[in-house]
Structures are given as C-alpha cells and as structure tokens.
Amino acid sequence: MNNTVFLKTQAILRYPRLDTILMVEEFIIKHNGEFKKRKLWESLPKKMMYQTFCVIINYLLYSRKLSIDSERKIGWIYYPELAKKYYAKKELARRK
C-alpha cells in the first residue's frame, strides 16, 4: 500500500498547527507505549478535534516516528541520536 495515496484520500477539515503536533509528540514520548489511540486522545493536556488528532497520528506514522504494536498501543520509535551512536560502532557494521 502506498502511504502517499492513503494520506491524499482523506478529506481533511482542519490541519494541525505546529505547536499542536509538538504537544502530541511530547506526550507520546513521555507516555511511550501506555495508550491506545482513543485513550491517548482523551488523555492529551489540551483538547482537540479527533479528526485533527488522527491527521497528526497519520503524519507521525508516515514519517516513521511512531509504531503501533499488536495490542494497538502507540509507541515512539524515532531516536536519531541513538541511531547515530549505533551506526558509528564498527562491530555492528555490515560485513562484505
């Protein structure tokens, strides 16, 4: 399934502001793997429309910052500093 097509087929009524996206990101990082989608939306510090929240979640999934496990709980997987640390280790490099 092409993610680009998936994002274009939705009728988006409201686009989220940057501060709203950052608030959702920070909340997910703080509560990594604790909530399912609906409960996460209900637990946010500021209220927003559910459709706006879904746009943010879809964006974070598309940009590979989030994952959803088998229990449907949302987890943060974007750690660029940690990835750089592991890429620098010679013993973890791919052998030719």
MMTF fields as JSON, N, C-alpha, C and O atoms, coordinates in Angstrom:
{
  "mmtfVersion": "1.0.0",
  "mmtfProducer": "UNKNOWN",
  "numBonds": 383,
  "numAtoms": 384,
  "numGroups": 96,
  "numChains": 1,
  "numModels": 1,
  "chainsPerModel": [1],
  "groupsPerChain": [96],
  "chainIdList": ["A"],
  "bondAtomList": [4, 2, 8, 6, 12, 10, 16, 14, 20, 18, 24, 22, 28, 26, 32, 30, 36, 34, 40, 38, 44, 42, 48, 46, 52, 50, 56, 54, 60, 58, 64, 62, 68, 66, 72, 70, 76, 74, 80, 78, 84, 82, 88, 86, 92, 90, 96, 94, 100, 98, 104, 102, 108, 106, 112, 110, 116, 114, 120, 118, 124, 122, 128, 126, 132, 130, 136, 134, 140, 138, 144, 142, 148, 146, 152, 150, 156, 154, 160, 158, 164, 162, 168, 166, 172, 170, 176, 174, 180, 178, 184, 182, 188, 186, 192, 190, 196, 194, 200, 198, 204, 202, 208, 206, 212, 210, 216, 214, 220, 218, 224, 222, 228, 226, 232, 230, 236, 234, 240, 238, 244, 242, 248, 246, 252, 250, 256, 254, 260, 258, 264, 262, 268, 266, 272, 270, 276, 274, 280, 278, 284, 282, 288, 286, 292, 290, 296, 294, 300, 298, 304, 302, 308, 306, 312, 310, 316, 314, 320, 318, 324, 322, 328, 326, 332, 330, 336, 334, 340, 338, 344, 342, 348, 346, 352, 350, 356, 354, 360, 358, 364, 362, 368, 366, 372, 370, 376, 374, 380, 378],
  "bondOrderList": [1, 1, 1, 1, 1, 1, 1, 1, 1, 1, 1, 1, 1, 1, 1, 1, 1, 1, 1, 1, 1, 1, 1, 1, 1, 1, 1, 1, 1, 1, 1, 1, 1, 1, 1, 1, 1, 1, 1, 1, 1, 1, 1, 1, 1, 1, 1, 1, 1, 1, 1, 1, 1, 1, 1, 1, 1, 1, 1, 1, 1, 1, 1, 1, 1, 1, 1, 1, 1, 1, 1, 1, 1, 1, 1, 1, 1, 1, 1, 1, 1, 1, 1, 1, 1, 1, 1, 1, 1, 1, 1, 1, 1, 1, 1],
  "groupList": [{"groupName": "MET", "atomNameList": ["N", "CA", "C", "O"], "elementList": ["N", "C", "C", "O"], "formalChargeList": [0, 0, 0, 0], "bondAtomList": [1, 0, 2, 1, 3, 2], "bondOrderList": [1, 1, 2], "singleLetterCode": "M", "chemCompType": "L-PEPTIDE LINKING"}, {"groupName": "ASN", "atomNameList": ["N", "CA", "C", "O"], "elementList": ["N", "C", "C", "O"], "formalChargeList": [0, 0, 0, 0], "bondAtomList": [1, 0, 2, 1, 3, 2], "bondOrderList": [1, 1, 2], "singleLetterCode": "N", "chemCompType": "L-PEPTIDE LINKING"}, {"groupName": "THR", "atomNameList": ["N", "CA", "C", "O"], "elementList": ["N", "C", "C", "O"], "formalChargeList": [0, 0, 0, 0], "bondAtomList": [1, 0, 2, 1, 3, 2], "bondOrderList": [1, 1, 2], "singleLetterCode": "T", "chemCompType": "L-PEPTIDE LINKING"}, {"groupName": "VAL", "atomNameList": ["N", "CA", "C", "O"], "elementList": ["N", "C", "C", "O"], "formalChargeList": [0, 0, 0, 0], "bondAtomList": [1, 0, 2, 1, 3, 2], "bondOrderList": [1, 1, 2], "singleLetterCode": "V", "chemCompType": "L-PEPTIDE LINKING"}, {"groupName": "PHE", "atomNameList": ["N", "CA", "C", "O"], "elementList": ["N", "C", "C", "O"], "formalChargeList": [0, 0, 0, 0], "bondAtomList": [1, 0, 2, 1, 3, 2], "bondOrderList": [1, 1, 2], "singleLetterCode": "F", "chemCompType": "L-PEPTIDE LINKING"}, {"groupName": "LEU", "atomNameList": ["N", "CA", "C", "O"], "elementList": ["N", "C", "C", "O"], "formalChargeList": [0, 0, 0, 0], "bondAtomList": [1, 0, 2, 1, 3, 2], "bondOrderList": [1, 1, 2], "singleLetterCode": "L", "chemCompType": "L-PEPTIDE LINKING"}, {"groupName": "LYS", "atomNameList": ["N", "CA", "C", "O"], "elementList": ["N", "C", "C", "O"], "formalChargeList": [0, 0, 0, 0], "bondAtomList": [1, 0, 2, 1, 3, 2], "bondOrderList": [1, 1, 2], "singleLetterCode": "K", "chemCompType": "L-PEPTIDE LINKING"}, {"groupName": "GLN", "atomNameList": ["N", "CA", "C", "O"], "elementList": ["N", "C", "C", "O"], "formalChargeList": [0, 0, 0, 0], "bondAtomList": [1, 0, 2, 1, 3, 2], "bondOrderList": [1, 1, 2], "singleLetterCode": "Q", "chemCompType": "L-PEPTIDE LINKING"}, {"groupName": "ALA", "atomNameList": ["N", "CA", "C", "O"], "elementList": ["N", "C", "C", "O"], "formalChargeList": [0, 0, 0, 0], "bondAtomList": [1, 0, 2, 1, 3, 2], "bondOrderList": [1, 1, 2], "singleLetterCode": "A", "chemCompType": "L-PEPTIDE LINKING"}, {"groupName": "ILE", "atomNameList": ["N", "CA", "C", "O"], "elementList": ["N", "C", "C", "O"], "formalChargeList": [0, 0, 0, 0], "bondAtomList": [1, 0, 2, 1, 3, 2], "bondOrderList": [1, 1, 2], "singleLetterCode": "I", "chemCompType": "L-PEPTIDE LINKING"}, {"groupName": "ARG", "atomNameList": ["N", "CA", "C", "O"], "elementList": ["N", "C", "C", "O"], "formalChargeList": [0, 0, 0, 0], "bondAtomList": [1, 0, 2, 1, 3, 2], "bondOrderList": [1, 1, 2], "singleLetterCode": "R", "chemCompType": "L-PEPTIDE LINKING"}, {"groupName": "TYR", "atomNameList": ["N", "CA", "C", "O"], "elementList": ["N", "C", "C", "O"], "formalChargeList": [0, 0, 0, 0], "bondAtomList": [1, 0, 2, 1, 3, 2], "bondOrderList": [1, 1, 2], "singleLetterCode": "Y", "chemCompType": "L-PEPTIDE LINKING"}, {"groupName": "PRO", "atomNameList": ["N", "CA", "C", "O"], "elementList": ["N", "C", "C", "O"], "formalChargeList": [0, 0, 0, 0], "bondAtomList": [1, 0, 2, 1, 3, 2], "bondOrderList": [1, 1, 2], "singleLetterCode": "P", "chemCompType": "L-PEPTIDE LINKING"}, {"groupName": "ASP", "atomNameList": ["N", "CA", "C", "O"], "elementList": ["N", "C", "C", "O"], "formalChargeList": [0, 0, 0, 0], "bondAtomList": [1, 0, 2, 1, 3, 2], "bondOrderList": [1, 1, 2], "singleLetterCode": "D", "chemCompType": "L-PEPTIDE LINKING"}, {"groupName": "GLU", "atomNameList": ["N", "CA", "C", "O"], "elementList": ["N", "C", "C", "O"], "formalChargeList": [0, 0, 0, 0], "bondAtomList": [1, 0, 2, 1, 3, 2], "bondOrderList": [1, 1, 2], "singleLetterCode": "E", "chemCompType": "L-PEPTIDE LINKING"}, {"groupName": "HIS", "atomNameList": ["N", "CA", "C", "O"], "elementList": ["N", "C", "C", "O"], "formalChargeList": [0, 0, 0, 0], "bondAtomList": [1, 0, 2, 1, 3, 2], "bondOrderList": [1, 1, 2], "singleLetterCode": "H", "chemCompType": "L-PEPTIDE LINKING"}, {"groupName": "GLY", "atomNameList": ["N", "CA", "C", "O"], "elementList": ["N", "C", "C", "O"], "formalChargeList": [0, 0, 0, 0], "bondAtomList": [1, 0, 2, 1, 3, 2], "bondOrderList": [1, 1, 2], "singleLetterCode": "G", "chemCompType": "PEPTIDE LINKING"}, {"groupName": "TRP", "atomNameList": ["N", "CA", "C", "O"], "elementList": ["N", "C", "C", "O"], "formalChargeList": [0, 0, 0, 0], "bondAtomList": [1, 0, 2, 1, 3, 2], "bondOrderList": [1, 1, 2], "singleLetterCode": "W", "chemCompType": "L-PEPTIDE LINKING"}, {"groupName": "SER", "atomNameList": ["N", "CA", "C", "O"], "elementList": ["N", "C", "C", "O"], "formalChargeList": [0, 0, 0, 0], "bondAtomList": [1, 0, 2, 1, 3, 2], "bondOrderList": [1, 1, 2], "singleLetterCode": "S", "chemCompType": "L-PEPTIDE LINKING"}, {"groupName": "CYS", "atomNameList": ["N", "CA", "C", "O"], "elementList": ["N", "C", "C", "O"], "formalChargeList": [0, 0, 0, 0], "bondAtomList": [1, 0, 2, 1, 3, 2], "bondOrderList": [1, 1, 2], "singleLetterCode": "C", "chemCompType": "L-PEPTIDE LINKING"}],
  "groupTypeList": [0, 1, 1, 2, 3, 4, 5, 6, 2, 7, 8, 9, 5, 10, 11, 12, 10, 5, 13, 2, 9, 5, 0, 3, 14, 14, 4, 9, 9, 6, 15, 1, 16, 14, 4, 6, 6, 10, 6, 5, 17, 14, 18, 5, 12, 6, 6, 0, 0, 11, 7, 2, 4, 19, 3, 9, 9, 1, 11, 5, 5, 11, 18, 10, 6, 5, 18, 9, 13, 18, 14, 10, 6, 9, 16, 17, 9, 11, 11, 12, 14, 5, 8, 6, 6, 11, 11, 8, 6, 6, 14, 5, 8, 10, 10, 6],
  "groupIdList": [1, 2, 3, 4, 5, 6, 7, 8, 9, 10, 11, 12, 13, 14, 15, 16, 17, 18, 19, 20, 21, 22, 23, 24, 25, 26, 27, 28, 29, 30, 31, 32, 33, 34, 35, 36, 37, 38, 39, 40, 41, 42, 43, 44, 45, 46, 47, 48, 49, 50, 51, 52, 53, 54, 55, 56, 57, 58, 59, 60, 61, 62, 63, 64, 65, 66, 67, 68, 69, 70, 71, 72, 73, 74, 75, 76, 77, 78, 79, 80, 81, 82, 83, 84, 85, 86, 87, 88, 89, 90, 91, 92, 93, 94, 95, 96],
  "secStructList": [7, 7, 2, 2, 2, 2, 2, 2, 2, 1, 7, 7, 1, 7, 7, 7, 7, 2, 2, 2, 2, 2, 2, 2, 2, 2, 2, 2, 2, 2, 6, 6, 6, 6, 7, 5, 2, 2, 2, 2, 2, 2, 2, 1, 1, 1, 7, 7, 7, 2, 2, 2, 2, 2, 2, 2, 2, 2, 2, 2, 2, 2, 6, 6, 1, 3, 3, 3, 7, 6, 6, 7, 5, 3, 3, 3, 7, 7, 7, 2, 2, 2, 2, 2, 2, 2, 2, 2, 7, 4, 4, 4, 1, 7, 7, 7],
  "xCoordList": [0.843, 0.0, 0.88, 1.809, 0.61, 1.389, 0.865, -0.291, 1.702, 1.287, 0.899, 0.024, 1.52, 1.211, -0.24, -0.935, -0.691, -2.071, -3.017, -4.062, -2.664, -3.504, -3.711, -4.827, -2.682, -2.803, -3.614, -4.302, -3.558, -4.264, -5.76, -6.536, -6.182, -7.581, -8.455, -9.68, -7.874, -8.656, -9.105, -8.344, -10.334, -10.826, -10.485, -11.118, -9.5, -9.023, -9.73, -9.608, -10.47, -11.186, -10.28, -10.341, -9.449, -8.561, -7.152, -6.934, -6.212, -4.816, -4.275, -4.564, -3.496, -2.983, -1.876, -1.133, -1.784, -0.702, 0.534, 0.445, 1.679, 2.942, 2.978, 3.44, 2.505, 2.537, 1.664, 1.96, 0.598, -0.265, 0.438, 0.362, 1.115, 1.868, 2.963, 3.148, 3.683, 4.752, 4.21, 4.845, 3.037, 2.423, 2.088, 2.316, 1.547, 1.217, 2.503, 2.558, 3.533, 4.812, 5.374, 5.76, 5.422, 5.969, 5.16, 5.726, 3.852, 3.008, 3.255, 3.308, 3.405, 3.662, 5.028, 5.168, 6.039, 7.375, 7.328, 7.943, 6.603, 6.518, 5.756, 6.098, 4.726, 3.882, 4.029, 3.034, 5.242, 5.572, 4.966, 5.298, 4.076, 3.506, 2.428, 2.042, 1.919, 0.912, -0.52, -1.391, -0.773, -2.143, -2.438, -1.563, -3.69, -4.207, -4.631, -4.63, -4.988, -5.238, -6.327, -6.1, -7.454, -8.574, -8.239, -8.508, -7.655, -7.3, -6.209, -6.211, -5.282, -4.245, -4.871, -4.496, -5.822, -6.507, -7.238, -7.206, -7.891, -8.632, -7.702, -8.124, -6.456, -5.518, -4.618, -3.832, -4.71, -3.85, -4.101, -5.219, -3.063, -3.236, -4.18, -4.84, -4.251, -5.182, -6.133, -5.73, -7.375, -8.371, -8.287, -7.967, -8.582, -8.628, -9.64, -10.065, -10.022, -10.941, -10.264, -9.057, -11.04, -10.486, -9.911, -8.892, -10.546, -10.04, -8.67, -7.795, -8.474, -7.174, -6.129, -5.006, -6.498, -5.604, -5.227, -4.07, -6.191, -5.923, -4.966, -4.134, -5.076, -4.148, -2.732, -1.791, -2.569, -1.249, -0.702, 0.459, -1.518, -1.079, -0.682, 0.339, -1.469, -1.132, 0.18, 0.993, 0.386, 1.644, 2.832, 3.858, 2.7, 3.795, 4.063, 5.211, 3.031, 3.224, 3.909, 4.828, 3.473, 4.052, 5.525, 6.333, 5.873, 7.261, 8.095, 9.257, 7.505, 8.177, 8.721, 9.825, 7.929, 8.278, 7.477, 7.847, 6.389, 5.515, 5.405, 5.643, 5.037, 4.639, 3.438, 3.212, 2.68, 1.534, 1.765, 1.947, 1.759, 2.068, 0.834, -0.225, 0.977, -0.108, -1.299, -2.412, -1.08, -2.175, -2.808, -3.692, -2.355, -2.829, -2.37, -2.958, -1.322, -0.76, 0.274, 0.987, 0.342, 1.199, 2.521, 2.553, 3.617, 4.954, 5.807, 5.634, 6.714, 7.635, 8.867, 9.453, 9.279, 10.432, 11.491, 12.449, 11.366, 12.298, 13.343, 13.065, 14.537, 15.649, 16.889, 17.73, 17.033, 18.154, 19.523, 20.486, 19.637, 20.938, 21.394, 22.571, 20.481, 20.8, 21.182, 22.099, 20.481, 20.797, 22.205, 22.943, 22.583, 23.932, 24.996, 26.056, 24.705, 25.652, 25.878, 27.015, 24.79, 24.923, 25.534, 26.276, 25.241, 25.85, 27.354, 28.076, 27.84, 29.269, 30.057, 31.278, 29.395, 30.094, 30.522, 29.694, 31.809, 32.375, 31.901, 31.663, 31.765, 31.37, 29.928, 29.552, 29.12, 27.76, 27.598, 26.491, 28.703, 28.652, 28.363, 28.632, 27.818, 27.524, 28.803, 29.632, 28.963, 30.179, 29.982, 28.88, 31.072, 31.016, 31.377, 31.382],
  "yCoordList": [-1.185, 0.0, 1.238, 1.336, 2.148, 3.378, 4.39, 4.805, 4.792, 5.722, 7.081, 7.74, 7.517, 8.807, 8.85, 9.843, 7.785, 7.717, 7.725, 8.373, 7.011, 6.945, 8.334, 8.668, 9.134, 10.463, 11.397, 12.274, 11.24, 12.135, 11.829, 12.703, 10.621, 10.252, 10.751, 10.742, 11.178, 11.664, 13.096, 13.914, 13.393, 14.77, 15.435, 15.155, 16.301, 16.922, 18.254, 19.156, 18.373, 19.614, 20.643, 21.828, 20.198, 21.113, 20.546, 19.394, 21.364, 20.972, 21.419, 22.529, 20.567, 20.931, 21.98, 22.045, 22.792, 23.769, 23.059, 21.987, 23.675, 23.066, 22.843, 21.795, 23.796, 23.624, 22.456, 21.805, 22.191, 21.053, 19.737, 18.786, 19.681, 18.478, 18.207, 17.067, 19.246, 19.084, 18.651, 17.858, 19.164, 18.756, 17.269, 16.565, 16.784, 15.362, 14.529, 13.495, 14.972, 14.251, 14.134, 13.045, 15.244, 15.221, 14.305, 13.595, 14.323, 13.467, 11.993, 11.16, 11.678, 10.277, 9.831, 8.71, 10.694, 10.343, 10.092, 9.148, 10.93, 10.803, 9.537, 8.899, 9.183, 8.034, 6.937, 6.409, 6.606, 5.673, 4.294, 3.638, 3.855, 2.516, 2.311, 1.168, 3.37, 3.22, 3.227, 2.574, 3.961, 4.211, 3.683, 3.611, 3.32, 3.087, 4.441, 5.442, 4.467, 5.737, 6.581, 7.759, 6.025, 6.785, 7.29, 8.446, 6.428, 6.807, 7.877, 8.771, 7.787, 8.804, 10.156, 11.16, 10.19, 11.431, 12.01, 13.22, 11.159, 11.615, 12.106, 12.904, 11.653, 11.99, 13.179, 13.588, 13.741, 14.872, 16.068, 16.253, 16.886, 18.046, 19.108, 19.816, 19.224, 20.159, 19.366, 18.397, 19.771, 19.071, 19.549, 20.705, 18.628, 18.95, 18.031, 17.038, 18.37, 17.518, 16.182, 16.132, 15.098, 13.769, 13.651, 12.987, 14.283, 14.218, 14.886, 14.385, 16.009, 16.68, 15.776, 15.672, 15.126, 14.182, 13.034, 12.614, 12.532, 11.443, 11.888, 11.101, 13.138, 13.667, 13.662, 13.296, 14.065, 14.08, 12.66, 12.418, 11.73, 10.337, 9.764, 9.084, 10.027, 9.53, 10.133, 9.439, 11.412, 12.049, 11.41, 11.129, 11.182, 10.598, 9.146, 8.701, 8.422, 7.061, 7.098, 6.318, 7.998, 8.123, 8.527, 8.058, 9.397, 9.836, 8.871, 9.147, 7.749, 6.677, 7.125, 6.756, 7.916, 8.32, 7.517, 7.459, 6.904, 6.115, 4.697, 4.41, 3.829, 2.482, 2.087, 2.631, 1.138, 0.61, -0.879, -1.603, -1.339, -2.739, -3.626, -3.15, -4.897, -5.866, -5.609, -6.041, -4.917, -4.557, -3.225, -2.735, -2.626, -1.347, -0.157, 0.922, -0.347, 0.748, 1.485, 0.886, 2.806, 3.661, 3.879, 4.208, 3.69, 3.866, 4.763, 4.808, 5.466, 6.367, 5.579, 4.891, 5.659, 4.883, 5.741, 5.198, 7.042, 7.937, 8.461, 9.357, 7.895, 8.294, 8.483, 7.585, 9.63, 9.801, 9.792, 9.299, 10.322, 10.338, 8.922, 8.595, 8.098, 6.713, 5.941, 5.12, 6.21, 5.54, 5.909, 5.041, 7.176, 7.603, 6.896, 6.535, 6.703, 6.025, 4.583, 4.112, 3.879, 2.501, 2.403, 1.46, 3.354, 3.361, 3.553, 3.071, 4.244, 4.522, 3.312, 3.275, 2.336, 1.166, 0.231, -0.239, -0.03, -0.889, -2.336, -3.003, -2.818, -4.224, -4.49, -5.647, -3.455, -3.637, -3.383, -3.462, -3.08, -2.788, -4.052, -5.166, -3.854, -4.96, -5.469, -4.68, -6.778, -7.362, -7.572, -7.857, -7.425, -7.614, -9.023, -9.357],
  "zCoordList": [0.0, 0.0, 0.0, 0.801, -0.856, -0.958, 0.056, -0.029, 1.016, 2.065, 1.516, 2.08, 0.439, -0.14, -0.606, -0.394, -1.235, -1.692, -0.506, -0.552, 0.561, 1.75, 2.344, 2.741, 2.411, 3.0, 2.125, 2.648, 0.804, -0.091, -0.178, -0.562, 0.167, 0.008, 1.15, 1.024, 2.245, 3.362, 3.119, 2.602, 3.49, 3.434, 4.768, 5.785, 4.759, 5.998, 6.192, 5.364, 7.289, 7.584, 8.239, 7.911, 9.153, 9.87, 9.888, 10.264, 9.481, 9.565, 10.916, 11.364, 11.567, 12.89, 12.808, 11.829, 13.845, 13.954, 14.491, 15.09, 14.266, 14.695, 16.199, 16.649, 16.982, 18.438, 18.881, 19.882, 18.147, 18.476, 18.159, 18.937, 17.03, 16.668, 17.697, 18.124, 18.09, 19.081, 20.435, 21.131, 20.817, 22.082, 22.056, 23.04, 20.937, 20.807, 20.829, 21.495, 20.108, 20.104, 21.518, 21.941, 22.25, 23.614, 24.533, 25.364, 24.383, 25.218, 24.905, 25.81, 23.628, 23.253, 23.757, 24.246, 23.646, 24.145, 25.652, 26.148, 26.369, 27.837, 28.252, 29.247, 27.484, 27.825, 26.777, 26.281, 26.45, 25.38, 25.631, 26.618, 24.737, 24.812, 25.848, 26.094, 26.472, 27.518, 26.995, 27.571, 25.904, 25.485, 24.09, 23.226, 23.901, 22.559, 22.003, 22.719, 20.738, 20.046, 20.722, 20.998, 20.981, 21.562, 22.967, 23.295, 23.789, 25.164, 25.159, 26.004, 24.212, 24.072, 23.779, 24.385, 22.857, 22.505, 23.71, 23.933, 24.481, 25.66, 26.766, 27.603, 26.793, 27.87, 27.558, 28.413, 26.363, 26.0, 26.918, 27.398, 27.169, 28.048, 27.479, 28.24, 26.154, 25.516, 24.636, 23.993, 24.608, 23.797, 22.35, 22.075, 21.435, 20.015, 19.366, 19.956, 18.143, 17.402, 17.125, 16.888, 17.155, 16.928, 15.523, 15.329, 14.54, 13.175, 13.065, 12.359, 13.756, 13.764, 14.404, 13.912, 15.495, 16.163, 15.218, 15.183, 14.461, 13.512, 12.409, 11.957, 11.975, 10.976, 11.538, 10.834, 12.8, 13.442, 13.555, 13.226, 14.011, 14.153, 12.797, 12.693, 11.76, 10.425, 9.931, 9.321, 10.19, 9.795, 10.522, 9.902, 11.823, 12.604, 12.189, 12.201, 11.831, 11.316, 9.961, 9.709, 9.085, 7.752, 7.814, 7.012, 8.764, 8.905, 9.745, 10.044, 10.122, 10.866, 12.218, 12.619, 12.9, 14.265, 15.289, 16.461, 14.851, 15.719, 15.204, 14.031, 16.115, 15.719, 16.565, 17.646, 16.057, 16.791, 16.964, 15.986, 18.214, 18.476, 18.297, 17.887, 18.601, 18.399, 19.32, 19.021, 20.429, 21.333, 20.952, 21.655, 19.826, 19.297, 20.139, 20.058, 20.948, 21.731, 20.894, 20.088, 21.102, 20.291, 21.011, 22.197, 20.272, 20.836, 19.968, 18.75, 20.583, 19.899, 19.494, 20.33, 18.225, 17.748, 17.095, 16.545, 17.13, 16.439, 17.426, 18.223, 17.361, 18.221, 17.356, 17.303, 16.671, 15.736, 16.414, 15.827, 17.634, 18.316, 18.645, 18.493, 19.086, 19.408, 18.139, 18.157, 17.056, 15.794, 15.32, 14.852, 15.434, 15.039, 15.864, 15.353, 17.137, 18.025, 17.556, 17.523, 17.19, 16.74, 15.348, 15.072, 14.467, 13.132, 13.206, 12.334, 14.221, 14.357, 14.864, 14.712, 15.454, 16.0, 14.878, 14.098, 14.807, 13.756, 13.882, 12.876, 15.118, 15.313, 14.882, 14.695, 14.722, 14.262, 12.764, 12.231, 12.094, 10.66, 9.863, 10.311, 8.687, 7.811, 7.167, 6.714, 7.127, 6.538, 5.051, 4.584, 4.319, 2.864, 2.478, 1.293]
}
